[in-house]
């Protein structure tokens, strides 16, 4: 069975449509979404409609929750946060918000002997960023079960989203994979003197996993394929004047960089990484 795993569409309908077209071309058996269908882009309604139609499993992302719940303390927030919440909520209706809040946190299955567990960010929370530069012990925690996982078994393979850049690593005979982002791809390790063409990053990213679905026997092969799909970024930005954060959104889509690199660099420092020497 071929399973396409997508994540972090963030209201980018052009990226999602191009990705779904590519998935259809590859004759994939099922599609799983790891969350964050909404927020940032101006087309969350269209993205939600496509996700609900095309995906067999949809998990809950942090933005799905944040822009769907009622914020009791919204009047105490700064003006920008209030604007972001109100604007993103205005793009979807009550039924959409109820759907997003009803989504499951985690999903798991066996494939060719491996217990594969999926979630948006971590087994315990959907808003914590674990990246390729994190310590081995931090990554190991990603394989452990929690009250949010379907079983209490330790996973062999974990697949997640949230950080918007794809990678794969092996530790303790286990495999950790981030699928990247469909609609808001970026890299955090950047250097203007060393970077390749920005189009290496700004394409839509997703993962295809292939193997014997449901099998607990190690008697068949399993494979993981990262796929990058080009899409028309300029067409997606045609409606950017409707976006209250249009400068940030354009920057992320066109430059493949997070809007607040100072925050990223501060996190690097906590890991003992000198960003000026990267």
C-alpha positions in Angstrom: 0.0 0.0 0.0 1.1 3.5 -0.8 0.2 6.2 1.8 0.8 9.9 1.2 1.3 11.9 4.3 0.9 15.7 4.1 1.0 18.4 6.7 0.8 22.2 7.4 -1.2 23.4 4.4 -1.8 26.7 6.2 -4.6 28.0 3.9 -2.4 27.7 0.7 -4.9 26.3 -1.8 -2.5 26.4 -4.8 0.1 24.3 -3.0 -2.5 21.9 -1.8 -4.1 21.4 -5.3 -0.7 20.8 -6.9 0.2 18.3 -4.2 -3.1 16.4 -4.5 -2.6 16.3 -8.3 0.8 14.8 -7.8 -0.5 12.3 -5.3 -3.2 11.2 -7.7 -0.6 10.8 -10.4 1.3 8.4 -8.2 -1.8 6.2 -7.6 -1.6 6.4 -3.8 -4.0 4.3 -1.8 -4.7 6.7 1.0 -3.8 10.2 2.2 -3.2 11.2 5.8 -3.0 14.8 6.9 -1.1 15.7 10.1 -2.9 19.0 10.7 -2.6 22.8 10.4 -4.9 23.1 7.4 -5.7 26.7 8.4 -4.0 29.9 9.4 -1.5 32.2 7.6 -3.1 31.9 4.1 -6.4 33.4 2.9 -7.9 30.1 1.5 -8.6 27.9 4.6 -12.2 27.2 3.5 -11.1 25.7 0.2 -8.3 23.8 1.8 -10.6 22.4 4.5 -13.0 21.2 1.8 -10.3 19.5 -0.2 -8.8 17.9 2.9 -12.1 16.5 4.1 -12.8 15.2 0.6 -9.4 13.6 -0.1 -7.9 12.5 3.2 -8.9 9.3 5.0 -7.3 10.4 8.3 -6.9 14.0 9.4 -5.1 14.9 12.7 -5.3 18.0 14.7 -2.6 20.7 14.5 -1.8 23.5 16.9 -3.2 26.2 14.6 -6.4 24.2 14.1 -7.0 24.4 17.8 -5.7 28.0 18.4 -7.8 29.6 15.8 -10.9 27.5 16.6 -11.2 27.8 20.4 -12.9 30.7 22.2 -10.1 32.8 23.8 -11.4 33.9 27.2 -8.5 36.3 27.7 -8.4 37.8 24.2 -8.9 41.4 25.6 -5.7 41.0 27.6 -3.6 40.1 24.5 -1.6 42.6 22.5 -3.3 44.1 19.5 -1.5 42.0 16.9 -2.5 38.7 18.6 -6.1 39.9 18.8 -6.1 40.8 15.1 -4.6 37.5 14.1 -7.1 35.5 16.1 -10.1 37.4 14.9 -9.0 37.5 11.2 -8.2 33.8 11.0 -11.5 32.9 12.7 -13.4 35.1 10.3 -12.2 33.0 7.4 -14.0 29.8 8.6 -17.4 29.2 10.1 -18.7 27.5 13.2 -19.0 24.1 11.6 -15.4 24.3 10.4 -14.2 25.2 13.9 -16.2 22.3 15.4 -14.7 19.9 12.9 -11.2 21.0 13.6 -11.7 20.7 17.4 -13.0 17.2 16.9 -10.0 15.9 15.1 -7.9 13.1 16.7 -4.4 13.9 18.2 -2.6 10.8 17.0 -2.9 7.8 14.7 -0.8 4.7 14.3 -0.6 1.5 12.2 1.8 -1.4 11.5 3.5 -1.5 8.1 5.9 -4.3 7.1 6.6 -5.0 10.8 7.1 -1.5 12.0 4.8 0.4 14.4 4.3 3.7 12.7 2.9 6.5 14.8 1.7 9.9 13.5 1.1 13.2 15.2 1.4 16.9 14.5 4.3 17.9 16.7 5.1 15.5 19.6 3.4 12.6 21.3 2.5 14.9 24.2 1.7 18.3 22.7 0.9 19.6 19.3 2.8 22.9 19.6 6.4 21.9 20.6 9.1 22.1 17.9 11.5 19.2 17.7 14.0 19.6 14.8 16.8 17.8 13.1 19.4 19.7 15.2 17.9 18.5 18.6 19.7 16.2 20.9 19.4 12.4 20.5 17.6 12.0 23.9 15.1 14.7 22.8 14.4 12.8 19.6 14.1 9.5 21.5 11.2 10.9 23.5 9.3 11.2 20.2 9.0 7.4 20.1 7.5 7.1 23.6 3.7 6.8 24.1 1.6 9.2 26.0 -2.0 9.6 27.1 -2.7 11.1 23.6 -1.4 8.1 21.6 -3.6 5.2 20.5 -1.4 2.6 22.2 1.2 2.5 25.0 3.7 0.8 22.8 7.0 2.4 21.9 6.9 3.3 18.2 9.5 2.1 15.6 8.7 4.9 13.2 7.4 8.4 14.1 6.2 10.8 11.4 5.2 14.3 12.2 4.9 17.9 10.9 4.8 21.3 12.6 8.4 22.4 11.9 7.8 22.9 8.1 11.1 21.4 6.9 11.5 17.7 6.0 14.2 15.4 7.4 14.8 11.8 8.4 17.1 10.4 11.1 17.9 7.0 12.6 18.5 6.3 16.3 18.3 3.1 18.4 17.0 1.1 15.3 14.1 3.6 15.0 13.3 6.1 12.3 12.1 9.7 12.9 10.7 11.6 9.9 9.3 15.1 9.4 7.2 15.4 6.3 7.8 19.1 5.8 5.0 21.5 4.8 2.7 21.6 1.8 1.8 25.3 2.0 4.5 27.0 4.0 7.8 25.3 3.4 11.0 26.8 4.9 14.4 26.0 6.2 15.9 27.4 9.4 19.6 26.7 8.7 20.3 29.5 6.2 23.4 31.4 5.0 23.3 33.7 2.0 26.8 32.7 1.0 26.0 29.0 1.1 22.3 28.6 0.2 21.2 26.8 -3.0 18.4 28.3 -5.1 15.5 29.2 -2.9 13.2 27.0 -5.1 14.9 24.0 -3.4 12.9 24.9 -0.3 9.7 26.8 -1.4 8.2 23.9 -3.2 5.4 21.9 -1.5 6.8 18.9 0.5 5.1 15.6 1.4 6.1 12.0 2.2 5.0 8.8 0.6 5.4 5.6 2.7 5.0 2.2 1.0 4.9 -1.3 2.5 2.6 -4.0 3.6 -0.1 -2.1 5.5 -1.3 -3.8 8.8 1.5 -6.4 8.8 3.5 -7.0 12.0 5.9 -9.3 10.2 9.3 -8.1 8.9 8.9 -10.2 5.8 8.3 -7.4 3.3 10.0 -4.2 2.3 9.1 -0.7 3.5 10.2 2.6 1.9 10.0 6.3 2.6 10.1 8.9 -0.2 10.3 12.6 0.1 8.5 14.5 -2.7 8.8 18.1 -3.6 6.1 19.6 -5.8 6.4 23.0 -7.6 3.3 25.2 -7.5 2.4 28.8 -8.6 3.3 30.9 -5.6 2.5 34.1 -7.4 -1.0 32.9 -8.1 -1.5 32.0 -4.5 -0.4 35.5 -3.6 -2.9 37.2 -5.9 -5.3 37.5 -3.0 -2.6 38.7 -0.5 -4.2 42.1 0.0 -6.9 40.2 1.9 -4.2 39.0 4.3 -3.6 41.2 7.4 0.0 39.7 7.6 0.6 39.9 3.8 4.3 41.0 4.2 5.2 38.1 6.5 3.2 35.6 4.4 4.8 36.8 1.1 8.3 36.6 2.7 7.8 33.1 4.0 6.4 31.7 0.7 8.9 33.5 -1.6 12.0 33.3 0.6 11.5 29.9 2.3 12.4 31.5 5.7 10.4 31.8 8.9 9.1 35.3 9.5 10.9 35.6 12.9 14.5 34.2 12.4 15.6 36.0 15.6 13.4 33.5 17.5 14.9 30.6 15.6 18.4 31.8 16.3 17.6 32.1 20.0 16.5 28.5 20.0 19.8 27.5 18.3 21.8 29.3 21.0 19.9 27.2 23.7 21.2 24.1 21.8 24.8 25.4 21.9 24.8 26.2 18.1 26.5 29.4 17.0 24.3 30.6 14.2 27.0 33.0 12.9 29.2 30.1 12.1 26.7 27.9 10.4 
